[in-house]
Amino acid sequence: MSSSSTPHKYDQDGLPILSGLESASLTWVILRMPFLLLWTALASKLKKTSRPLNRLLFETSSRHILGNTTIEQLQKISGTSIKAYRAWAKQANKEPVIETLDDGTRVFWVGAKDADYVLIYCHGGGFVGPLCDFQCKFIEGLCAEFGKQSNGPILSCAILDYSVLPTAYPAQMTQLHSFLSALLPRVPPNRVFLAGESAGANILTQLFSATLHPLDSLPAPLDLSVPLAGTLLISPWCALNPTGKSMQENATKDLLPPVALNAWGTAYRRGVPAAEQAYADVDAAPPGWYTPALAGLTARVLVTVGDAETLRDDIARLTDVLRTVHPAVAVDVQPGGVHADMVFDVAAKSKELSPVTVRVATWLVESAGIVPT
């Protein structure tokens, strides 16, 4: 659902203060949840679906909440990124490592800051939601799998705590540029990976666009001695108002409903100047926007997508565009996979690592120039 038309005040944590009516409607959404989950559980037994019950319940609850709350309601119940990171650290028995730059840009570390390789991760959330603890756990598992396959070299992750709405474009890109610029003097580009999930992937393509098409209003173009080791795009949301047929075909299969995607995309686009729409929305980019110079920014690209995603067709179009200008673009299509499936597999408390996560770790190891074990 869309953002409320009434301007909101925000509390000391940066969360919106809801009106009485907003709080009441949110309560009604939450009260309906147990009945939906009960129906889902009963229906799964009748239909004898092969999808695990924990996934069905998680996807039903996600689809219900995302499709029936306003931006401000969703933000209110989601909390803050720093609380999610601290919750993960406590559960994982890790000491929180928070790095704050002079300009206020902040990252949360998963793993040692002096690891052999560093992955900068931009979480998903539609430019609306914060980091979640399960995303930290997903990253923890991915880094552990990298170490297992690399037989020695270690990968750590810096999670970018980027600003969400109502903070507008290009703040998110500027924060990524700021941290990357601070990291590169101490870590060579060919030991740095970029990873973006959903809206986080949009931030990565914004950064590349700002280098391919510099503007005075945007961060300076990246000046790399060698390309970055690789870029991982997890269910990239780069068409802010998607138009692919999969938006209708998978509307009841995916956990990310079209109504939410369009509401978030419309809200984010409002903050993008007309002359800069192409930087934030691939559908606004003219032919030839991405050029072979992209290969000078990142050595390899991996796109992951599920064939049950609402974004499936729009992601396929983006992948085709990237493949026309970059010689090393790979795609992993997960049969039956929903939006950011391997990430939400962790959220649904699946006991084993997703096969997609294992394949992504293999790609990271190979991109590092290591033969996987």
C-alpha positions as CSV (number, residue, x, y, z in Angstrom):
1,M,0.0,0.0,0.0
2,S,1.1,3.6,-0.5
3,S,2.5,6.1,1.9
4,S,0.0,8.1,3.9
5,S,-0.8,11.5,2.4
6,T,-0.5,13.1,5.9
7,P,3.1,14.2,6.8
8,H,4.4,12.2,9.8
9,K,6.5,13.1,12.7
10,Y,9.3,10.8,13.7
11,D,10.5,9.5,17.1
12,Q,14.0,9.5,18.5
13,D,14.8,6.3,16.6
14,G,13.6,7.8,13.3
15,L,10.4,5.7,13.2
16,P,7.1,7.3,12.2
17,I,4.6,8.2,14.8
18,L,1.3,6.8,13.7
19,S,-2.2,8.3,14.1
20,G,-4.9,6.6,16.1
21,L,-6.5,5.4,12.9
22,E,-3.3,4.1,11.4
23,S,-2.5,2.2,14.6
24,A,-6.0,0.7,14.6
25,S,-5.8,-0.4,11.0
26,L,-2.4,-1.9,11.6
27,T,-3.8,-3.8,14.6
28,W,-6.5,-5.2,12.4
29,V,-4.0,-6.4,9.9
30,I,-2.0,-8.2,12.6
31,L,-5.1,-9.7,14.2
32,R,-6.1,-11.4,11.0
33,M,-2.7,-13.1,10.7
34,P,-3.3,-16.2,12.8
35,F,-6.4,-17.1,10.8
36,L,-4.5,-16.8,7.5
37,L,-1.7,-19.0,8.8
38,L,-4.1,-21.6,10.1
39,W,-5.8,-21.7,6.7
40,T,-2.4,-21.9,4.9
41,A,-1.4,-24.9,7.1
42,L,-4.7,-26.7,6.5
43,A,-4.6,-26.0,2.8
44,S,-1.1,-27.3,2.5
45,K,-2.2,-30.7,3.9
46,L,-5.1,-30.9,1.5
47,K,-3.1,-29.9,-1.5
48,K,-0.1,-32.0,-0.5
49,T,2.3,-29.3,-1.7
50,S,6.0,-30.1,-1.9
51,R,6.9,-26.7,-0.4
52,P,8.0,-26.9,3.2
53,L,5.4,-25.7,5.7
54,N,7.8,-23.2,7.3
55,R,8.2,-21.5,3.9
56,L,4.5,-21.4,3.2
57,L,3.7,-19.8,6.5
58,F,6.5,-17.3,6.2
59,E,5.5,-16.3,2.6
60,T,1.8,-16.0,3.6
61,S,2.6,-13.7,6.5
62,S,5.0,-11.6,4.4
63,R,2.5,-11.3,1.6
64,H,-0.2,-10.3,4.0
65,I,1.8,-7.6,5.9
66,L,3.5,-6.1,2.8
67,G,0.3,-6.0,0.9
68,N,-1.9,-4.4,3.6
69,T,0.3,-1.8,5.3
70,T,1.3,1.7,4.4
71,I,5.0,2.6,4.2
72,E,4.8,4.3,7.7
73,Q,3.0,1.3,9.3
74,L,5.6,-1.1,7.9
75,Q,8.5,1.0,9.1
76,K,6.9,1.3,12.6
77,I,6.7,-2.5,13.1
78,S,10.1,-3.2,11.4
79,G,12.2,-1.2,13.9
80,T,15.7,0.0,13.1
81,S,18.8,-1.5,11.4
82,I,21.1,-1.0,14.3
83,K,18.7,-2.9,16.7
84,A,18.5,-5.8,14.1
85,Y,22.3,-5.9,13.9
86,R,22.7,-5.9,17.6
87,A,20.0,-8.6,18.0
88,W,21.9,-10.8,15.5
89,A,25.2,-10.2,17.2
90,K,23.7,-11.2,20.6
91,Q,22.2,-14.4,19.1
92,A,25.4,-15.3,17.3
93,N,27.5,-14.5,20.4
94,K,29.5,-11.9,18.4
95,E,30.8,-8.5,19.5
96,P,29.1,-5.8,17.4
97,V,31.6,-4.0,15.2
98,I,30.1,-0.7,13.9
99,E,32.2,1.6,11.7
100,T,31.1,5.2,11.3
101,L,32.7,7.6,8.8
102,D,33.2,11.3,9.3
103,D,30.2,12.0,7.1
104,G,28.0,9.8,9.2
105,T,27.9,6.8,6.8
106,R,27.7,3.7,9.0
107,V,28.4,0.0,8.3
108,F,27.9,-3.1,10.4
109,W,30.7,-5.7,10.2
110,V,30.1,-9.5,10.0
111,G,33.5,-11.0,10.4
112,A,37.0,-9.4,10.8
113,K,37.7,-6.0,9.2
114,D,41.1,-7.4,8.1
115,A,39.8,-10.4,6.3
116,D,41.3,-11.5,2.9
117,Y,38.2,-10.4,1.0
118,V,35.4,-8.0,1.9
119,L,31.8,-8.0,0.6
120,I,29.9,-4.8,0.9
121,Y,26.2,-5.7,1.3
122,C,23.3,-3.5,0.6
123,H,20.2,-5.1,2.1
124,G,16.7,-5.2,0.6
125,G,13.6,-3.6,1.9
126,G,12.1,-1.5,-0.9
127,F,13.9,1.7,0.3
128,V,11.4,1.4,3.1
129,G,12.5,-1.4,5.4
130,P,15.6,-1.6,7.6
131,L,18.1,-4.3,7.9
132,C,16.7,-7.5,9.5
133,D,18.5,-9.9,11.8
134,F,17.9,-12.8,9.4
135,Q,19.8,-10.9,6.7
136,C,22.8,-10.7,9.0
137,K,22.4,-14.4,9.6
138,F,22.2,-15.1,5.8
139,I,25.5,-13.1,5.4
140,E,27.1,-15.0,8.2
141,G,26.2,-18.3,6.5
142,L,27.4,-17.1,3.1
143,C,30.8,-16.0,4.6
144,A,31.2,-19.3,6.4
145,E,30.4,-21.2,3.2
146,F,33.1,-19.1,1.4
147,G,35.6,-20.1,4.0
148,K,34.7,-23.7,3.7
149,Q,35.1,-23.7,-0.1
150,S,38.2,-21.5,-0.2
151,N,40.1,-23.8,2.2
152,G,41.8,-20.9,3.9
153,P,41.1,-17.4,2.7
154,I,38.4,-15.5,4.6
155,L,35.5,-13.4,3.5
156,S,34.0,-10.8,5.8
157,C,31.1,-8.5,5.1
158,A,30.4,-4.8,5.7
159,I,26.6,-4.2,5.8
160,L,25.8,-0.7,4.6
161,D,23.3,1.0,7.0
162,Y,21.9,3.2,4.3
163,S,19.1,5.7,4.8
164,V,15.5,4.7,3.9
165,L,12.4,6.8,3.0
166,P,11.6,9.6,3.6
167,T,15.4,10.2,3.0
168,A,15.5,10.5,-0.8
169,Y,17.8,9.7,-3.7
170,P,20.8,10.0,-4.1
171,A,21.5,9.6,-0.4
172,Q,21.8,5.8,-0.6
173,M,24.2,5.9,-3.5
174,T,26.3,8.6,-1.8
175,Q,26.6,6.5,1.3
176,L,27.8,3.5,-0.7
177,H,30.3,5.6,-2.6
178,S,31.5,7.1,0.7
179,F,32.2,3.7,2.3
180,L,33.7,2.2,-0.8
181,S,36.1,5.2,-1.1
182,A,37.1,4.7,2.5
183,L,37.6,1.0,2.1
184,L,39.7,0.9,-1.1
185,P,42.8,2.5,0.3
186,R,43.1,-0.5,2.7
187,V,41.7,-3.3,0.6
188,P,42.6,-3.7,-3.2
189,P,39.6,-3.5,-5.5
190,N,40.2,-7.1,-6.7
191,R,39.5,-8.2,-3.1
192,V,36.3,-6.3,-2.8
193,F,32.8,-7.6,-3.8
194,L,29.6,-5.7,-4.0
195,A,26.3,-7.4,-3.2
196,G,22.8,-5.9,-3.4
197,E,19.5,-7.5,-2.5
198,S,16.4,-6.2,-4.2
199,A,16.5,-2.4,-3.5
200,G,20.1,-2.8,-2.4
201,A,20.9,-4.0,-6.0
202,N,19.4,-0.8,-7.3
203,I,21.9,1.2,-5.2
204,L,24.7,-0.7,-6.9
205,T,23.4,0.1,-10.4
206,Q,23.0,3.7,-9.3
207,L,26.6,3.8,-8.4
208,F,27.7,2.2,-11.7
209,S,25.5,4.7,-13.6
210,A,27.0,7.6,-11.8
211,T,30.5,6.5,-13.0
212,L,29.4,5.7,-16.6
213,H,27.4,9.0,-16.8
214,P,29.0,11.5,-14.3
215,L,27.0,14.5,-13.0
216,D,28.1,17.3,-10.7
217,S,25.1,16.5,-8.5
218,L,26.2,12.9,-7.9
219,P,29.3,11.3,-6.3
220,A,32.5,11.4,-8.3
221,P,33.1,8.5,-10.7
222,L,34.8,5.5,-9.2
223,D,38.5,5.6,-9.9
224,L,39.7,2.0,-9.7
225,S,43.2,0.7,-10.4
226,V,41.6,-2.7,-11.3
227,P,38.0,-3.8,-11.4
228,L,36.2,-4.9,-8.3
229,A,36.3,-8.7,-7.8
230,G,32.6,-9.1,-8.6
231,T,29.0,-7.8,-8.2
232,L,26.2,-10.0,-6.9
233,L,22.6,-8.8,-7.7
234,I,20.1,-10.8,-5.6
235,S,16.6,-10.4,-7.1
236,P,17.5,-6.9,-8.3
237,W,14.7,-4.3,-8.1
238,C,16.0,-2.0,-10.8
239,A,12.7,-1.2,-12.5
240,L,10.9,0.8,-9.9
241,N,7.4,0.2,-11.4
242,P,7.8,-3.3,-13.0
243,T,5.9,-4.1,-16.1
244,G,6.8,-7.7,-16.8
245,K,4.0,-10.4,-17.2
246,S,5.4,-12.1,-14.2
247,M,3.9,-9.3,-12.1
248,Q,0.5,-10.9,-12.7
249,E,1.5,-14.5,-13.2
250,N,3.3,-14.7,-9.9
251,A,1.2,-12.3,-7.9
252,T,-0.1,-15.0,-5.6
253,K,3.1,-17.1,-5.6
254,D,5.7,-14.6,-4.6
255,L,5.9,-13.1,-1.1
256,L,6.4,-9.7,-2.6
257,P,3.0,-8.4,-3.8
258,P,2.8,-6.1,-6.8
259,V,0.8,-3.5,-4.8
260,A,3.7,-3.1,-2.4
261,L,6.3,-2.9,-5.2
262,N,4.5,-0.2,-7.0
263,A,3.8,1.8,-3.9
264,W,7.4,1.8,-2.8
265,G,8.7,2.4,-6.3
266,T,6.4,5.4,-6.8
267,A,7.4,6.8,-3.4
268,Y,11.1,6.5,-4.2
269,R,10.8,8.0,-7.7
270,R,9.2,11.1,-6.3
271,G,12.6,12.0,-4.8
272,V,14.5,11.5,-8.1
273,P,14.9,14.6,-10.3
274,A,13.3,14.2,-13.8
275,A,16.8,14.5,-15.4
276,E,18.2,11.7,-13.3
277,Q,15.4,9.0,-13.5
278,A,17.7,6.7,-15.5
279,Y,20.1,6.4,-12.6
280,A,17.5,4.9,-10.3
281,D,15.2,3.2,-12.8
282,V,16.4,0.9,-15.6
283,D,13.2,1.5,-17.5
284,A,13.9,5.2,-17.7
285,A,17.4,4.6,-19.2
286,P,17.9,5.2,-22.9
287,P,19.4,2.5,-25.2
288,G,23.1,2.2,-24.7
289,W,23.0,3.5,-21.1
290,Y,25.2,0.6,-19.9
291,T,28.5,0.5,-21.9
292,P,31.4,-1.9,-22.1
293,A,33.1,0.4,-19.5
294,L,31.1,-1.6,-16.9
295,A,33.7,-4.3,-17.2
296,G,36.3,-1.9,-15.9
297,L,34.2,-1.4,-12.7
298,T,33.5,-5.0,-11.9
299,A,35.2,-8.1,-13.2
300,R,32.2,-10.4,-12.9
301,V,28.4,-10.2,-12.3
302,L,26.0,-12.8,-10.9
303,V,22.3,-12.3,-10.9
304,T,20.1,-14.6,-8.9
305,V,16.3,-14.8,-9.5
306,G,13.5,-17.2,-8.7
307,D,11.1,-18.2,-11.4
308,A,8.1,-17.6,-9.1
309,E,9.1,-14.0,-8.5
310,T,6.9,-11.1,-9.5
311,L,10.1,-9.4,-10.7
312,R,11.2,-12.3,-12.8
313,D,10.6,-10.8,-16.2
314,D,12.0,-7.4,-15.3
315,I,15.1,-9.0,-13.9
316,A,15.5,-11.0,-17.1
317,R,15.4,-7.8,-19.1
318,L,18.1,-6.2,-16.9
319,T,20.3,-9.3,-17.3
320,D,20.0,-9.2,-21.0
321,V,21.0,-5.5,-21.0
322,L,24.1,-6.3,-18.9
323,R,25.1,-9.2,-21.0
324,T,25.3,-7.0,-24.1
325,V,28.1,-5.0,-22.6
326,H,29.8,-7.3,-20.1
327,P,31.5,-10.6,-21.0
328,A,31.1,-12.2,-17.6
329,V,27.5,-12.0,-16.5
330,A,26.0,-15.2,-15.1
331,V,22.5,-15.8,-13.9
332,D,21.1,-18.4,-11.4
333,V,17.4,-19.1,-11.9
334,Q,15.9,-21.0,-9.0
335,P,12.9,-23.2,-9.9
336,G,10.0,-22.3,-7.7
337,G,12.1,-19.6,-6.1
338,V,10.4,-16.4,-4.7
339,H,11.9,-13.0,-4.2
340,A,15.4,-13.2,-2.6
341,D,14.6,-16.8,-1.9
342,M,17.9,-17.8,-0.3
343,V,17.7,-14.8,2.1
344,F,14.2,-15.5,3.1
345,D,15.0,-19.2,3.5
346,V,17.0,-18.1,6.5
347,A,14.1,-15.9,7.8
348,A,11.8,-19.0,7.6
349,K,14.3,-20.8,9.8
350,S,15.2,-23.5,7.3
351,K,17.7,-25.9,8.8
352,E,20.1,-26.3,5.9
353,L,21.8,-23.8,3.7
354,S,20.0,-23.0,0.5
355,P,21.6,-24.6,-2.6
356,V,21.6,-21.2,-4.2
357,T,23.7,-19.8,-1.3
358,V,26.2,-22.6,-1.9
359,R,26.4,-21.8,-5.6
360,V,26.8,-18.1,-4.8
361,A,29.7,-18.9,-2.4
362,T,31.3,-21.0,-5.2
363,W,31.0,-18.0,-7.6
364,L,32.6,-15.7,-5.0
365,V,35.4,-18.1,-4.4
366,E,36.0,-18.5,-8.2
367,S,35.8,-14.7,-8.6
368,A,38.5,-14.4,-6.0
369,G,40.7,-16.6,-8.2
370,I,40.5,-19.6,-5.9
371,V,39.7,-23.1,-7.0
372,P,36.7,-24.2,-4.8
373,T,37.2,-27.3,-2.7
